[in-house]
Amino acid sequence: MKFSNIRHIFFDLDHTLWDFDRNSGLAFNSIFEKHQIKVRLEEFLAIYAPINANYWKLYRDDKVTQEDLRYGRLRDSFKGMNVNVTDSQIKQLSIDYIEHLPKHNYLLAGTVEVLDYLRPLYKLHIITNGFKEVQYKKLESSGILKYFSSITTSEDVGVKKPNPKIFEVALGKAEAKVEESIMIGDNLEADILGAKDFGMQAILYNYYKTEYATDHHQVMEMKELTRYL
């Protein structure tokens, strides 16, 4: 089923277009070597992933600050591995991680092909809860900044998805009508329910291949978007 009357497509960035897990692993590998942190990377990432996801949920809900997120996810991960790392080391690692992360530029499979397909047909935009200082660098280093007419970050607006204010600001910046706009992202709460509550259409990019007991349009791979758009 093709969506009709859509003129503007709003994408999330991490876990939707930009391969966060792969690039994050490369960044950690670099900074662990730099600081001589002796851990098995695969074991660390397995512990870090759910901790990081939980901190981002707390961050979306305004229960932790940006600094709490950056520090706490590393502290809790090392604690979960029973690895002794000092507070000063964790603080420096958190700084270096943010610096190294956008230097890696892998995109999820099919991203460029789908953006090439969509750009002649629609205006493309980004709405992201990610840190502003990093998100623009990710878009630039991965070569996809050119595809987007506008970029809205939660830091620009002062609230995070799923708060309706960020969608309102993003559509205003894009000069887009809500009935002509669709959101594509990997997070059911922040991207899909947030957009739908604002009145937009939405497609879930089911990055984690999760079974949801909800009736939302979804794709498992980026190339499947051509079924809808």
C-alpha contacts under 8 A as a table, 3 or more apart, distances in Angstrom:
res1	aa1	res2	aa2	distance
1	M	227	R	6.52
1	M	228	Y	5.58
2	K	227	R	6.36
2	K	228	Y	4.16
2	K	229	L	5.54
3	F	6	I	6.60
3	F	228	Y	5.67
3	F	229	L	6.02
5	N	179	E	7.70
5	N	180	E	5.67
6	I	9	I	7.60
6	I	122	Y	7.68
6	I	179	E	7.46
6	I	180	E	4.33
6	I	181	S	5.61
6	I	182	I	6.95
7	R	121	L	7.73
7	R	122	Y	5.13
7	R	123	K	6.29
7	R	176	A	7.86
7	R	180	E	5.29
7	R	181	S	6.25
8	H	122	Y	5.57
8	H	123	K	4.82
8	H	124	L	5.95
8	H	125	H	7.44
8	H	176	A	6.59
8	H	180	E	6.22
8	H	181	S	4.77
8	H	182	I	6.51
9	I	122	Y	6.74
9	I	123	K	6.28
9	I	124	L	4.98
9	I	125	H	6.12
9	I	181	S	5.85
9	I	182	I	5.09
9	I	183	M	6.05
9	I	184	I	7.42
10	F	124	L	6.04
10	F	125	H	4.63
10	F	126	I	5.33
10	F	127	I	6.40
10	F	181	S	7.33
10	F	182	I	6.07
10	F	183	M	4.72
10	F	184	I	6.17
11	F	16	T	7.51
11	F	17	L	7.93
11	F	124	L	7.57
11	F	125	H	6.09
11	F	126	I	4.81
11	F	127	I	6.07
11	F	183	M	5.91
11	F	184	I	4.90
11	F	185	G	6.00
12	D	15	H	7.95
12	D	16	T	5.98
12	D	17	L	7.33
12	D	126	I	5.83
12	D	127	I	5.39
12	D	128	T	5.44
12	D	183	M	7.80
12	D	184	I	6.31
12	D	185	G	4.87
12	D	186	D	7.44
12	D	191	D	7.34
13	L	16	T	5.36
13	L	17	L	5.24
13	L	18	W	5.72
13	L	126	I	6.85
13	L	127	I	7.44
13	L	128	T	6.17
13	L	185	G	7.65
14	D	17	L	6.22
14	D	18	W	5.05
14	D	19	D	6.58
14	D	20	F	5.54
14	D	128	T	7.97
14	D	130	G	7.80
15	H	18	W	5.86
15	H	19	D	5.69
15	H	20	F	5.63
15	H	21	D	7.59
15	H	108	L	7.69
15	H	185	G	7.90
15	H	186	D	6.32
15	H	207	Y	6.59
16	T	19	D	7.41
16	T	108	L	7.17
16	T	184	I	7.86
16	T	185	G	5.69
16	T	186	D	5.80
16	T	205	Y	6.56
16	T	207	Y	7.20
17	L	107	L	5.85
17	L	108	L	5.58
17	L	111	T	5.84
18	W	105	N	7.48
18	W	106	Y	6.54
18	W	107	L	4.50
18	W	108	L	5.82
18	W	138	K	7.73
19	D	22	R	5.68
19	D	23	N	6.14
19	D	105	N	7.76
19	D	106	Y	5.58
19	D	107	L	4.78
19	D	108	L	5.00
20	F	23	N	5.24
20	F	24	S	5.65
21	D	24	S	5.14
21	D	25	G	6.15
22	R	25	G	5.25
22	R	26	L	6.45
22	R	106	Y	7.19
23	N	26	L	5.13
23	N	27	A	6.23
23	N	101	L	6.50
23	N	102	P	7.84
23	N	104	H	5.34
23	N	105	N	6.67
23	N	106	Y	6.37
24	S	27	A	5.04
24	S	28	F	6.20
24	S	101	L	6.03
25	G	28	F	5.19
25	G	29	N	6.15
25	G	41	L	7.67
25	G	45	L	7.09
26	L	29	N	5.07
26	L	30	S	6.33
26	L	101	L	7.87
26	L	104	H	7.15
27	A	30	S	5.17
27	A	31	I	6.36
27	A	97	Y	6.21
27	A	100	H	5.41
27	A	101	L	5.18
27	A	104	H	7.26
28	F	31	I	5.22
28	F	32	F	5.88
28	F	41	L	7.77
28	F	97	Y	6.63
29	N	32	F	5.32
29	N	33	E	6.24
29	N	41	L	6.81
30	S	33	E	5.35
30	S	34	K	6.23
30	S	100	H	7.71
31	I	34	K	4.84
31	I	35	H	6.09
31	I	93	L	6.86
31	I	96	D	6.66
31	I	97	Y	6.72
31	I	100	H	7.73
32	F	35	H	5.25
32	F	36	Q	5.56
32	F	37	I	4.82
32	F	38	K	7.31
33	E	36	Q	4.92
33	E	37	I	6.50
34	K	37	I	7.95
39	V	43	E	7.73
39	V	44	F	6.91
39	V	83	V	7.94
40	R	43	E	5.37
40	R	44	F	6.19
41	L	44	F	5.05
41	L	45	L	6.10
42	E	45	L	5.22
42	E	46	A	6.20
43	E	46	A	5.21
43	E	47	I	6.48
44	F	47	I	5.30
44	F	48	Y	5.90
44	F	77	S	6.97
44	F	78	F	7.68
44	F	81	M	7.29
45	L	48	Y	4.80
45	L	49	A	5.83
46	A	49	A	5.74
46	A	50	P	7.66
47	I	50	P	6.52
47	I	51	I	6.83
47	I	77	S	5.96
47	I	80	G	7.03
47	I	81	M	7.75
48	Y	51	I	5.18
48	Y	52	N	5.84
48	Y	73	R	7.01
48	Y	74	L	7.39
48	Y	77	S	5.27
49	A	52	N	5.21
49	A	53	A	6.22
50	P	53	A	4.99
50	P	54	N	6.16
51	I	54	N	5.16
51	I	55	Y	6.28
51	I	73	R	5.95
51	I	76	D	7.34
51	I	77	S	7.01
52	N	55	Y	5.13
52	N	56	W	6.23
52	N	69	L	7.91
52	N	73	R	5.50
53	A	56	W	5.14
53	A	57	K	6.34
54	N	57	K	5.03
54	N	58	L	6.33
55	Y	58	L	4.98
55	Y	59	Y	6.03
55	Y	64	V	7.65
55	Y	69	L	5.72
55	Y	72	G	7.84
55	Y	73	R	6.69
56	W	59	Y	4.81
56	W	60	R	6.08
56	W	69	L	7.12
57	K	60	R	5.13
57	K	61	D	6.27
58	L	61	D	5.04
58	L	62	D	6.20
58	L	63	K	5.07
58	L	64	V	5.81
59	Y	62	D	4.97
59	Y	63	K	5.79
59	Y	64	V	5.13
59	Y	65	T	6.34
59	Y	66	Q	7.06
59	Y	69	L	7.05
60	R	63	K	7.66
60	R	129	N	7.83
60	R	160	K	5.77
60	R	161	K	6.93
60	R	162	P	7.94
61	D	64	V	7.93
62	D	65	T	6.98
64	V	68	D	5.70
64	V	69	L	6.58
65	T	68	D	4.97
65	T	69	L	6.29
66	Q	69	L	5.16
66	Q	70	R	6.29
67	E	70	R	5.13
67	E	71	Y	6.11
68	D	71	Y	5.39
68	D	72	G	5.46
69	L	72	G	5.29
69	L	73	R	5.92
70	R	73	R	6.11
70	R	74	L	7.09
70	R	94	S	5.79
71	Y	74	L	5.63
71	Y	75	R	6.23
71	Y	90	I	6.65
71	Y	91	K	6.22
71	Y	94	S	6.10
72	G	75	R	5.01
72	G	76	D	5.91
73	R	76	D	5.37
73	R	77	S	6.11
74	L	77	S	5.07
74	L	78	F	6.20
74	L	90	I	6.66
74	L	94	S	7.36
75	R	78	F	5.41
75	R	79	K	6.12
75	R	90	I	6.65
76	D	79	K	4.95
76	D	80	G	6.04
77	S	80	G	5.02
77	S	81	M	6.47
78	F	81	M	5.09
78	F	82	N	6.17
78	F	83	V	5.19
78	F	84	N	7.04
78	F	85	V	7.11
79	K	82	N	4.94
79	K	83	V	6.05
79	K	84	N	7.39
80	G	83	V	7.75
85	V	89	Q	6.31
85	V	90	I	6.68
86	T	89	Q	5.13
86	T	90	I	6.28
87	D	90	I	5.09
87	D	91	K	6.17
88	S	91	K	5.12
88	S	92	Q	6.25
89	Q	92	Q	5.14
89	Q	93	L	6.01
90	I	93	L	4.97
90	I	94	S	6.06
91	K	94	S	5.16
91	K	95	I	6.44
92	Q	95	I	5.11
92	Q	96	D	6.14
93	L	96	D	5.04
93	L	97	Y	5.87
94	S	97	Y	5.17
94	S	98	I	6.51
95	I	98	I	5.48
95	I	99	E	6.46
96	D	99	E	4.93
96	D	100	H	6.04
97	Y	100	H	5.14
97	Y	101	L	5.79
98	I	101	L	5.37
98	I	102	P	7.48
98	I	134	V	7.00
99	E	102	P	6.92
99	E	103	K	7.69
99	E	134	V	7.93
100	H	103	K	5.40
100	H	104	H	7.42
101	L	104	H	6.02
101	L	134	V	7.82
102	P	105	N	6.59
102	P	134	V	6.32
102	P	135	Q	7.73
102	P	137	K	5.72
102	P	138	K	4.77
102	P	141	S	6.89
103	K	137	K	7.96
103	K	138	K	7.49
103	K	141	S	6.73
104	H	138	K	7.93
104	H	141	S	7.52
104	H	142	S	7.84
105	N	138	K	6.67
105	N	141	S	5.84
105	N	142	S	4.54
106	Y	142	S	6.68
107	L	111	T	6.45
107	L	142	S	7.09
108	L	111	T	5.82
108	L	222	M	7.90
109	A	221	E	7.55
109	A	222	M	6.92
110	G	113	E	5.30
110	G	114	V	6.03
110	G	221	E	7.60
110	G	222	M	5.54
110	G	223	K	5.65
111	T	114	V	5.33
111	T	115	L	6.14
111	T	222	M	6.26
111	T	223	K	7.67
112	V	115	L	5.08
112	V	116	D	6.02
112	V	144	I	7.59
113	E	116	D	5.13
113	E	117	Y	6.25
113	E	223	K	7.69
114	V	117	Y	4.93
114	V	118	L	6.09
114	V	222	M	6.88
114	V	223	K	6.06
114	V	225	L	7.58
114	V	226	T	7.59
115	L	118	L	5.07
115	L	119	R	5.83
115	L	147	Y	7.00
116	D	119	R	5.60
116	D	120	P	7.53
117	Y	120	P	6.84
117	Y	121	L	7.65
118	L	121	L	5.33
118	L	122	Y	5.96
118	L	124	L	7.91
118	L	229	L	7.73
119	R	122	Y	5.49
119	R	123	K	6.48
119	R	124	L	6.69
119	R	147	Y	6.72
123	K	148	F	7.33
123	K	149	S	6.53
124	L	147	Y	6.63
124	L	148	F	4.92
124	L	149	S	5.88
124	L	150	S	7.47
125	H	148	F	4.92
125	H	149	S	5.62
125	H	150	S	5.00
125	H	151	I	5.83
125	H	174	A	7.55
126	I	148	F	6.93
126	I	150	S	6.45
126	I	151	I	4.66
126	I	152	T	6.04
127	I	151	I	6.14
127	I	152	T	4.86
127	I	153	T	5.86
127	I	154	S	7.83
127	I	166	I	7.92
127	I	167	F	7.83
127	I	170	A	6.94
128	T	152	T	6.45
128	T	153	T	4.93
128	T	154	S	6.31
128	T	161	K	7.72
129	N	153	T	5.79
129	N	154	S	4.88
129	N	155	E	7.59
129	N	160	K	5.70
129	N	161	K	6.53
130	G	134	V	7.45
130	G	135	Q	6.27
130	G	153	T	6.85
130	G	154	S	7.14
131	F	134	V	5.53
131	F	135	Q	6.08
131	F	153	T	7.47
131	F	154	S	7.80
131	F	155	E	7.06
132	K	135	Q	5.23
132	K	136	Y	6.54
132	K	153	T	6.11
132	K	154	S	7.81
132	K	155	E	6.37
132	K	156	D	7.83
133	E	136	Y	6.50
133	E	137	K	7.12
134	V	137	K	5.24
134	V	138	K	6.24
135	Q	138	K	5.06
135	Q	139	L	6.35
136	Y	139	L	5.15
136	Y	140	E	6.20
136	Y	145	L	7.81
137	K	140	E	5.06
137	K	141	S	5.93
138	K	141	S	5.31
138	K	142	S	5.98
139	L	142	S	5.44
139	L	143	G	6.22
139	L	144	I	5.43
139	L	145	L	4.79
140	E	143	G	5.25
140	E	144	I	6.45
140	E	145	L	5.37
142	S	145	L	7.85
143	G	146	K	7.20
144	I	147	Y	5.67
144	I	148	F	7.70
145	L	148	F	5.92
146	K	149	S	7.94
148	F	151	I	7.11
149	S	174	A	7.22
150	S	170	A	7.87
150	S	173	K	6.91
150	S	174	A	6.09
151	I	170	A	7.59
152	T	156	D	6.62
152	T	157	V	7.68
152	T	166	I	7.74
152	T	169	V	7.76
152	T	170	A	5.69
153	T	156	D	5.25
153	T	157	V	6.77
154	S	157	V	5.22
154	S	158	G	5.72
154	S	159	V	5.38
154	S	160	K	4.85
154	S	161	K	7.35
154	S	166	I	6.79
155	E	158	G	5.12
155	E	159	V	7.01
155	E	160	K	7.88
157	V	160	K	7.79
157	V	165	K	7.56
157	V	166	I	6.08
157	V	169	V	7.13
159	V	163	N	6.42
159	V	165	K	6.97
159	V	166	I	6.36
160	K	163	N	5.71
160	K	166	I	6.44
161	K	164	P	7.20
161	K	166	I	6.38
161	K	167	F	7.73
161	K	190	A	4.87
161	K	191	D	6.63
161	K	194	G	6.38
162	P	166	I	7.72
162	P	189	E	6.68
162	P	190	A	4.25
162	P	191	D	6.44
162	P	193	L	7.14
162	P	194	G	4.09
162	P	195	A	7.17
163	N	166	I	6.09
163	N	167	F	7.53
163	N	194	G	6.59
164	P	167	F	5.32
164	P	168	E	6.23
164	P	194	G	6.65
164	P	195	A	7.57
164	P	197	D	7.55
164	P	198	F	5.82
165	K	168	E	4.96
165	K	169	V	6.15
166	I	169	V	5.18
166	I	170	A	6.04
167	F	170	A	5.02
167	F	171	L	6.05
167	F	195	A	6.99
167	F	198	F	7.17
168	E	171	L	5.37
168	E	172	G	6.13
168	E	198	F	7.99
169	V	172	G	5.01
169	V	173	K	6.09
170	A	173	K	5.15
170	A	174	A	6.18
171	L	174	A	4.97
171	L	175	E	5.83
171	L	176	A	4.99
171	L	177	K	6.84
171	L	178	V	7.19
172	G	175	E	4.94
172	G	176	A	6.37
173	K	176	A	7.80
176	A	180	E	6.86
176	A	181	S	6.79
177	K	180	E	5.31
177	K	181	S	6.45
178	V	181	S	5.20
178	V	198	F	7.99
178	V	199	G	6.33
178	V	200	M	5.55
179	E	199	G	7.16
179	E	200	M	6.21
179	E	201	Q	7.70
180	E	200	M	7.82
181	S	200	M	5.79
181	S	201	Q	6.51
182	I	195	A	7.86
182	I	200	M	5.57
182	I	201	Q	4.54
182	I	202	A	5.12
182	I	203	I	7.51
183	M	191	D	6.85
183	M	192	I	6.94
183	M	195	A	6.34
183	M	200	M	7.00
183	M	201	Q	6.34
183	M	202	A	4.57
183	M	203	I	6.32
184	I	191	D	6.99
184	I	192	I	7.35
184	I	202	A	5.80
184	I	203	I	4.95
184	I	204	L	5.89
184	I	205	Y	6.54
185	G	188	L	7.78
185	G	191	D	5.41
185	G	192	I	6.89
185	G	203	I	6.93
185	G	204	L	5.50
185	G	205	Y	5.35
186	D	191	D	6.91
186	D	204	L	5.66
186	D	205	Y	4.66
186	D	206	N	5.62
186	D	207	Y	5.91
187	N	190	A	5.49
187	N	191	D	5.30
187	N	192	I	6.70
187	N	204	L	7.30
187	N	205	Y	7.93
188	L	191	D	5.78
188	L	192	I	4.94
188	L	193	L	6.08
188	L	204	L	6.78
189	E	192	I	5.99
189	E	193	L	5.10
189	E	194	G	6.29
190	A	193	L	6.32
190	A	194	G	5.25
190	A	195	A	7.85
191	D	194	G	5.37
191	D	195	A	5.91
191	D	202	A	7.88
191	D	204	L	7.85
192	I	195	A	5.29
192	I	196	K	6.09
192	I	202	A	5.57
192	I	203	I	6.82
192	I	204	L	6.31
193	L	196	K	5.04
193	L	197	D	5.87
194	G	197	D	5.29
194	G	198	F	6.44
195	A	198	F	5.13
195	A	199	G	6.45
195	A	200	M	5.25
195	A	201	Q	6.90
195	A	202	A	6.56
196	K	199	G	4.93
196	K	200	M	4.95
196	K	201	Q	5.93
196	K	202	A	6.54
197	D	200	M	7.40
202	A	216	H	7.87
202	A	217	H	7.08
203	I	216	H	6.97
203	I	217	H	5.01
203	I	218	Q	5.14
203	I	219	V	7.29
204	L	216	H	7.02
204	L	217	H	6.21
204	L	218	Q	4.38
204	L	219	V	6.32
205	Y	218	Q	5.75
205	Y	219	V	5.12
205	Y	220	M	6.00
205	Y	221	E	7.18
205	Y	222	M	7.35
206	N	209	K	5.20
206	N	210	T	6.58
206	N	218	Q	6.46
206	N	219	V	5.97
206	N	220	M	5.10
206	N	221	E	7.78
207	Y	210	T	7.82
207	Y	220	M	6.41
207	Y	221	E	7.77
209	K	220	M	6.61
212	Y	215	D	7.93
219	V	222	M	6.91
219	V	224	E	5.82
219	V	225	L	6.71
220	M	224	E	7.25
221	E	224	E	5.65
221	E	225	L	7.82
222	M	225	L	5.83
223	K	226	T	6.22
224	E	227	R	5.70
224	E	228	Y	7.78
225	L	228	Y	5.47
225	L	229	L	6.14
226	T	229	L	5.09
